[in-house]
Amino acid sequence: MASHIVITLSLISYLFLFTSSSSSASRIILPSDSQKVSVGLYYESLCPYSANFIINYLDKLFETDLISIVDLKLVPWGNAKLRGNNTFDCQHGPYECLLNTVEACAIDVWPDLSEHFPFINCVETLVYDHKYPQWESCFEKLGLDPKPISDCYSSGHGKELELQYAAETNTLQPPHEYVPWVVVDGEPLYEDYENFLSYICKAYKGTAVSTACSEVSVNTVSGKVKAIHPDCYETRVLALAASIKSAITRWMGQKNMVASIAQLRQLGNSKLVPARENSSCLWRIINY
């Protein structure tokens, strides 16, 4: 009789523990892909404001559990301009075309966000610190093999990726006005992009509530644009560059200066590609 009682009590205890653990597990709900908030960052690699946003703001997603409710996409194209024959110019020159393409290759080679974001964050940190020519050091810092990126770039696949990003950026509605251009669930944040965490929390409709959202005041989200932040404006920069170029040409008024400008333009239409030398990955300028 005593043994029956012990067995019965054991079964009751087991069922209680099972029910308790099941109940606890049921409270840990992971969001499905359809519940996640889509966040798109349209940027260019050498824009200092893009770099600032990536390393000082976007990085916060990975410091909390907010990343679990976000579907983040990086689009490294920005204010670049398409020319004929599928070639393009970048706002900050050929080196920006290089880094835009390198970052596009990183996204393609390492599609998992947890793999390509650390690399892009490393490169943009160097941009922010005015040390971007040292960008290849990010491979060693992160223990990454540079060959897949080198192959992607030199094969022309990186250029194809950039053309795809160009098409995506150029079809934005409303069109982007500057970079960084942040879009949450299809809605641009305009100059309020630094407040993107609040917009994410407000847009999320799933059941897996992020603890980080409790620390973010959704009251900071306003239908009105806040104070204008510094951004890389396309029209302002291009118009300024054109006026400077025109003034220099008029001031010098010499044919050799016009020829020099033509040579600089030709250099701006070139790109950098990796070249193997002594088993190291170097980069040299060639024309398209």
Sequence and secondary structure as in RCSB ss.txt:
>XXXX:A:sequence
MASHIVITLSLISYLFLFTSSSSSASRIILPSDSQKVSVGLYYESLCPYSANFIINYLDKLFETDLISIVDLKLV
PWGNAKLRGNNTFDCQHGPYECLLNTVEACAIDVWPDLSEHFPFINCVETLVYDHKYPQWESCFEKLGLDPKPIS
DCYSSGHGKELELQYAAETNTLQPPHEYVPWVVVDGEPLYEDYENFLSYICKAYKGTAVSTACSEVSVNTVSGKV
KAIHPDCYETRVLALAASIKSAITRWMGQKNMVASIAQLRQLGNSKLVPARENSSCLWRIINY
>XXXX:A:secstr
 HHHHHHHHHHHHHHHHHHHHHHHHHH     TTTSEEEEEEE TT HHHHHHHHHTGGGGGGSGGGGGEEEEEE
ETTT EE GGG EE TT HHHHHHHHHHHHHHHHS SHHHHHHHHHHHHHHHHTT GGGTTHHHHHHT  SHHHH
HHHHTTHHHHHHHHHHHHHHT SS   EESEEEETTEE GGGGGGHHHHHHHH  SSS  GGGGGS GGG  SS 
 S    EEHHHHHHHHHHHHHHHHHHH  HHHHHHHHHHHHHHTEEEEEEEETTEEEEEEEE 
